[in-house]
């Protein structure tokens, strides 16, 4: 299956899910897939279409010709969406009104779709982002903590973006570029680089079995202590949303189907209908759930000096013949002789980029 956005996410949950029998929906028509949450400031929506062959997906198509807007039950609506390509739409929603109910309206090829009206959930702030490591050689977990004093909903949804600075195992004082030896300087060195990533799983959590609506060190990310992400400087930005039980159950059923069948669409459980309908044909199957919830954010740096990184064994230094290895990276030994190393040991651009994030602190690494 090709890039199902939200629907290939492996959901991380705090509770178990009871068994259920999926009732197949044997449709051979295109299946509309909608991903998004109506939130404060800016709402992003992804539109795509799964083209099934019997009960298996044959292709995935982005929808870039739709018109979308957010509507309040008092009759007001947002300006039309902005299409950013590859099925992504931006809608300026501004500040959500607690006294208003909102829904998403979508127009595609003369068909109208809409989500149900929902009042906005006011997401609490993320109290802290922390890490947990239980000992040498043990995994490192990045965690979040939060509490909802309003007790609106015990169900949470998170996503994150990571950036990190790392360096190669060895530092080359020169390298080859198209056969020409170039001396490494602070401007052209291949020692320090940066890389980024984002969450590829849908992270769910719930506190329904607790006395208080408190999230305490919910583990979002697990990584090995030798991971390059932790080798110099790591940054994470986390977004948090409250969601309703219906949304939580929807995503849980979605994940259950993936785990049991290996595919979202083989078969499609009948309960996996979400809260979006086609106005002219309410029985048409649409995959997606549009929540209405404000978004809270928090971020932090984790420095190498915090002591969670463990240097991996790295047999990088090799005495090899540079003449027989194209573009061999090499380094000078302390006595002025050439010691050669494989490119991945001395060239950080193999795994990263020299473009430093705009918000990155100036460590003198360029």
C-alpha positions as CSV (number, residue, x, y, z in Angstrom):
1,X,0.0,0.0,0.0
2,X,1.3,3.4,-0.9
3,X,1.7,6.2,1.7
4,X,-1.7,6.1,3.5
5,X,-0.8,9.1,5.6
6,X,-2.6,8.8,8.9
7,X,-3.9,5.2,8.2
8,X,-0.6,3.3,8.2
9,X,0.3,4.7,11.6
10,X,1.0,2.2,14.3
11,X,-1.0,3.4,17.3
12,X,0.6,3.5,20.7
13,X,-2.1,3.2,23.4
14,X,-2.3,2.8,27.2
15,X,-5.2,0.3,27.3
16,X,-6.2,-2.9,25.6
17,X,-8.9,-3.2,22.9
18,X,-11.5,-5.9,22.9
19,X,-11.8,-8.3,20.0
20,X,-14.4,-7.6,17.4
21,X,-15.6,-9.2,14.2
22,X,-15.1,-7.0,11.2
23,X,-18.1,-6.8,8.8
24,X,-16.7,-6.4,5.3
25,X,-17.7,-3.5,3.1
26,X,-17.2,-4.9,-0.4
27,X,-16.9,-1.7,-2.4
28,X,-15.2,-1.5,-5.7
29,X,-15.5,2.3,-6.0
30,X,-12.9,4.8,-5.0
31,X,-12.7,5.4,-1.2
32,X,-12.2,8.9,0.0
33,X,-9.6,9.3,2.8
34,X,-9.7,12.5,4.9
35,X,-7.2,13.4,7.6
36,X,-7.3,16.5,9.8
37,X,-8.3,18.2,13.1
38,X,-10.1,21.6,13.2
39,X,-7.9,23.6,15.5
40,X,-6.9,27.1,16.6
41,X,-5.0,29.3,14.2
42,X,-4.4,27.0,11.2
43,X,-6.1,23.7,10.2
44,X,-4.4,21.3,7.9
45,X,-6.4,18.6,6.0
46,X,-5.1,15.8,3.8
47,X,-7.3,14.4,1.0
48,X,-6.5,11.3,-0.9
49,X,-8.4,8.5,-2.6
50,X,-7.8,4.8,-2.4
51,X,-8.5,3.0,-5.6
52,X,-9.4,-0.6,-4.6
53,X,-9.3,-3.8,-6.7
54,X,-11.9,-6.0,-5.0
55,X,-10.7,-5.7,-1.3
56,X,-7.1,-4.7,-1.9
57,X,-5.7,-1.3,-2.6
58,X,-4.3,-0.9,-6.1
59,X,-3.3,2.7,-6.0
60,X,-3.4,5.9,-3.9
61,X,-4.2,9.2,-5.5
62,X,-3.9,12.7,-3.9
63,X,-6.8,15.1,-4.4
64,X,-5.7,18.6,-5.3
65,X,-8.9,20.0,-6.8
66,X,-11.1,20.3,-3.7
67,X,-12.6,23.3,-2.0
68,X,-12.7,23.2,1.8
69,X,-13.8,25.5,4.6
70,X,-14.6,25.3,8.3
71,X,-18.2,26.3,9.2
72,X,-19.6,27.4,12.6
73,X,-23.2,26.5,13.6
74,X,-23.9,30.2,13.8
75,X,-23.6,30.4,10.0
76,X,-20.1,32.0,9.9
77,X,-17.3,30.2,8.0
78,X,-13.7,30.5,7.3
79,X,-12.2,31.6,4.0
80,X,-11.6,28.9,1.5
81,X,-8.7,26.6,1.9
82,X,-5.3,27.0,0.2
83,X,-4.1,23.9,-1.7
84,X,-0.5,23.2,-1.1
85,X,-0.1,20.2,-3.3
86,X,0.0,16.4,-2.8
87,X,-3.4,16.5,-1.1
88,X,-2.5,19.0,1.6
89,X,-4.9,22.0,2.3
90,X,-4.4,24.9,4.7
91,X,-7.4,26.6,6.3
92,X,-7.0,29.8,8.5
93,X,-9.3,29.2,11.4
94,X,-8.1,31.7,13.9
95,X,-9.1,31.4,17.5
96,X,-11.9,28.8,18.1
97,X,-15.0,30.1,20.0
98,X,-15.9,27.9,23.0
99,X,-19.6,28.7,22.4
100,X,-19.5,27.5,18.7
101,X,-19.7,24.1,17.1
102,X,-17.6,23.5,14.0
103,X,-17.5,21.2,11.1
104,X,-15.5,20.7,7.9
105,X,-17.1,21.2,4.5
106,X,-15.5,19.6,1.4
107,X,-16.5,19.9,-2.2
108,X,-14.9,17.5,-4.7
109,X,-16.2,17.0,-8.3
110,X,-19.6,18.4,-7.5
111,X,-20.0,16.2,-4.5
112,X,-20.3,17.7,-1.0
113,X,-18.9,16.1,2.2
114,X,-19.2,17.3,5.7
115,X,-18.2,16.2,9.2
116,X,-20.5,16.4,12.2
117,X,-20.7,19.6,14.3
118,X,-18.5,19.4,17.4
119,X,-17.7,21.9,20.1
120,X,-14.0,22.6,20.6
121,X,-12.1,20.7,23.3
122,X,-9.6,23.0,25.0
123,X,-6.4,21.1,25.2
124,X,-4.3,21.6,28.3
125,X,-0.7,22.7,28.1
126,X,2.1,20.2,28.0
127,X,3.7,20.5,31.5
128,X,7.0,19.0,30.5
129,X,9.0,17.0,28.1
130,X,11.5,14.6,29.8
131,X,13.6,11.6,29.2
132,X,13.9,8.3,31.0
133,X,16.8,5.9,30.9
134,X,16.9,3.0,33.4
135,X,20.6,2.2,33.2
136,X,23.7,1.7,31.0
137,X,22.8,0.1,27.7
138,X,19.1,0.6,28.3
139,X,16.8,2.4,25.8
140,X,16.1,6.1,26.1
141,X,12.5,7.2,26.2
142,X,11.3,10.7,25.4
143,X,8.1,11.4,27.5
144,X,5.5,14.1,28.0
145,X,3.5,15.0,31.1
146,X,0.2,17.0,31.2
147,X,-3.0,17.5,33.2
148,X,-6.5,18.6,32.3
149,X,-8.0,20.6,35.2
150,X,-11.2,21.0,33.3
151,X,-11.7,17.2,33.0
152,X,-13.1,17.5,29.5
153,X,-11.9,14.3,28.0
154,X,-9.5,11.6,29.2
155,X,-8.2,10.9,25.6
156,X,-5.1,12.4,24.1
157,X,-3.3,12.6,20.7
158,X,0.3,13.6,20.2
159,X,2.7,14.1,17.3
160,X,6.2,15.5,17.2
161,X,9.1,16.8,15.1
162,X,12.7,16.1,15.8
163,X,15.9,17.9,14.8
164,X,19.4,16.9,15.9
165,X,23.0,17.8,15.4
166,X,25.5,14.9,15.0
167,X,29.1,14.3,14.0
168,X,31.0,11.6,12.3
169,X,33.1,9.0,14.2
170,X,36.3,10.5,12.8
171,X,37.2,14.0,11.6
172,X,38.8,14.2,8.1
173,X,41.3,17.0,7.5
174,X,40.9,16.5,3.8
175,X,38.7,14.8,1.2
176,X,38.5,13.9,-2.4
177,X,36.1,15.6,-4.8
178,X,36.1,14.3,-8.3
179,X,39.7,13.2,-7.8
180,X,40.8,16.5,-6.4
181,X,42.1,16.6,-2.8
182,X,40.5,19.4,-0.8
183,X,41.6,20.5,2.6
184,X,38.7,20.6,5.1
185,X,38.1,23.9,6.8
186,X,35.4,25.2,9.2
187,X,33.3,26.2,6.2
188,X,33.5,23.0,4.2
189,X,34.0,20.3,6.8
190,X,32.0,17.1,6.7
191,X,32.3,16.5,10.5
192,X,29.1,18.2,11.8
193,X,25.6,17.8,10.2
194,X,22.0,18.2,11.1
195,X,19.0,16.0,10.4
196,X,15.3,16.0,11.1
197,X,12.3,13.7,11.3
198,X,8.7,13.6,12.4
199,X,6.4,11.1,14.0
200,X,5.3,8.3,11.7
201,X,2.9,6.7,14.2
202,X,-0.3,8.0,15.7
203,X,0.3,8.3,19.4
204,X,-2.8,7.9,21.6
205,X,-3.1,7.9,25.3
206,X,-5.9,7.9,27.9
207,X,-6.5,8.4,31.6
208,X,-10.1,7.0,31.9
209,X,-9.0,4.5,34.5
210,X,-7.3,7.0,36.7
211,X,-8.8,9.2,39.4
212,X,-7.3,12.4,37.9
213,X,-6.9,13.4,34.3
214,X,-3.1,13.4,34.5
215,X,-0.6,12.2,31.9
216,X,2.6,11.3,33.7
217,X,5.7,10.7,31.6
218,X,3.9,9.2,28.6
219,X,6.5,7.5,26.4
220,X,6.4,8.9,22.9
221,X,9.7,7.8,21.5
222,X,12.1,4.9,22.2
223,X,15.7,5.0,20.9
224,X,18.9,3.2,21.6
225,X,21.5,5.1,23.7
226,X,23.9,4.8,20.8
227,X,21.6,6.6,18.4
228,X,23.2,9.5,16.6
229,X,20.3,11.7,17.6
230,X,21.7,11.9,21.1
231,X,25.4,12.3,20.2
232,X,25.6,16.1,20.3
233,X,22.3,18.1,20.5
234,X,18.7,16.9,20.1
235,X,15.6,19.0,19.8
236,X,12.0,17.9,19.9
237,X,8.8,19.8,19.4
238,X,5.6,18.1,20.6
239,X,2.0,18.9,19.7
240,X,-0.9,17.7,21.9
241,X,-4.6,17.5,21.3
242,X,-7.5,16.3,23.4
243,X,-9.8,14.0,21.5
244,X,-13.2,12.5,22.1
245,X,-13.9,8.8,22.9
246,X,-15.4,8.4,19.5
247,X,-12.2,9.5,17.8
248,X,-10.1,7.4,20.1
249,X,-12.2,4.3,19.4
250,X,-12.2,5.1,15.7
251,X,-8.4,5.1,15.5
252,X,-8.2,2.0,17.8
253,X,-10.5,0.1,15.5
254,X,-8.5,1.3,12.5
255,X,-5.3,0.0,14.1
256,X,-6.9,-3.3,15.1
257,X,-7.9,-3.9,11.5
258,X,-4.3,-3.2,10.3
259,X,-2.9,-5.6,12.9
260,X,-5.4,-8.4,12.1
261,X,-5.4,-8.2,8.3
262,X,-2.1,-6.5,7.4
263,X,-4.0,-3.9,5.4
264,X,-6.6,-1.2,6.2
265,X,-8.8,-2.2,3.3
266,X,-8.9,-6.0,3.5
267,X,-11.6,-6.1,4.7
268,X,-12.9,-2.7,5.8
269,X,-14.9,-3.0,9.1
270,X,-18.3,-1.5,8.9
271,X,-17.8,0.4,12.2
272,X,-14.8,2.2,10.7
273,X,-17.0,5.0,9.3
274,X,-15.7,8.0,11.2
275,X,-17.8,11.1,11.3
276,X,-17.7,12.3,7.7
277,X,-20.6,11.8,5.2
278,X,-21.4,12.5,1.6
279,X,-24.4,14.8,1.7
280,X,-26.1,13.4,-1.4
281,X,-25.3,9.8,-0.4
282,X,-24.9,9.2,3.3
283,X,-24.3,5.5,2.8
284,X,-21.1,6.2,0.8
285,X,-18.1,4.9,2.7
286,X,-15.7,7.7,3.7
287,X,-12.6,6.9,5.8
288,X,-11.7,9.6,8.3
289,X,-12.6,11.4,11.5
290,X,-12.5,15.2,11.9
291,X,-12.0,16.2,15.5
292,X,-12.4,19.8,16.8
293,X,-9.7,20.6,19.4
294,X,-7.2,23.3,20.2
295,X,-3.6,22.4,20.0
296,X,-0.9,22.9,22.7
297,X,2.8,22.7,22.0
298,X,6.0,22.4,23.9
299,X,9.7,21.8,23.0
300,X,13.1,21.2,24.5
301,X,16.7,20.6,23.8
302,X,18.6,17.5,25.1
303,X,22.3,18.1,25.4
304,X,25.1,15.5,25.2
305,X,26.2,16.7,28.6
306,X,23.0,15.2,30.1
307,X,24.8,11.9,29.9
308,X,22.4,9.6,28.1
309,X,24.4,9.0,25.0
310,X,26.7,6.0,24.7
311,X,29.5,6.0,22.1
312,X,29.1,2.9,19.9
313,X,32.0,0.7,18.9
314,X,33.2,2.1,15.6
315,X,35.9,0.2,13.6
316,X,36.4,3.1,11.2
317,X,40.1,3.6,10.8
318,X,41.5,1.5,8.0
319,X,44.7,1.4,6.1
320,X,43.4,1.2,2.5
321,X,44.7,2.1,-0.9
322,X,43.1,5.4,-1.8
323,X,43.9,4.9,-5.5
324,X,41.4,2.0,-5.8
325,X,38.5,3.6,-3.9
326,X,36.7,6.4,-5.7
327,X,36.4,9.6,-3.7
328,X,38.0,8.1,-0.7
329,X,37.8,10.3,2.3
330,X,41.0,10.5,4.2
331,X,42.5,12.0,7.4
332,X,46.0,12.9,8.6
333,X,47.5,11.0,11.4
334,X,49.3,12.8,14.2
335,X,52.7,12.1,12.5
336,X,51.6,13.5,9.2
337,X,50.9,10.2,7.4
338,X,47.6,9.5,5.6
339,X,45.1,7.3,7.3
340,X,42.1,6.4,5.2
341,X,38.6,5.7,6.3
342,X,35.3,4.7,4.6
343,X,33.2,7.7,3.6
344,X,30.4,7.0,6.1
345,X,32.9,7.3,9.0
346,X,34.1,10.8,8.1
347,X,31.4,12.4,5.9
348,X,28.2,13.4,7.8
349,X,26.4,14.3,4.6
350,X,25.9,10.6,4.0
351,X,23.1,10.7,6.6
352,X,22.5,14.5,7.1
353,X,22.8,18.0,5.7
354,X,25.0,21.0,6.4
355,X,21.9,23.2,6.6
356,X,21.5,24.2,10.2
357,X,18.0,24.8,11.5
358,X,17.2,28.6,11.9
359,X,16.5,28.2,15.6
360,X,19.7,26.2,16.4
361,X,22.1,27.6,19.0
362,X,25.4,28.8,17.7
363,X,27.9,26.1,18.8
364,X,30.5,27.2,16.3
365,X,29.7,24.3,14.0
366,X,29.2,25.2,10.4
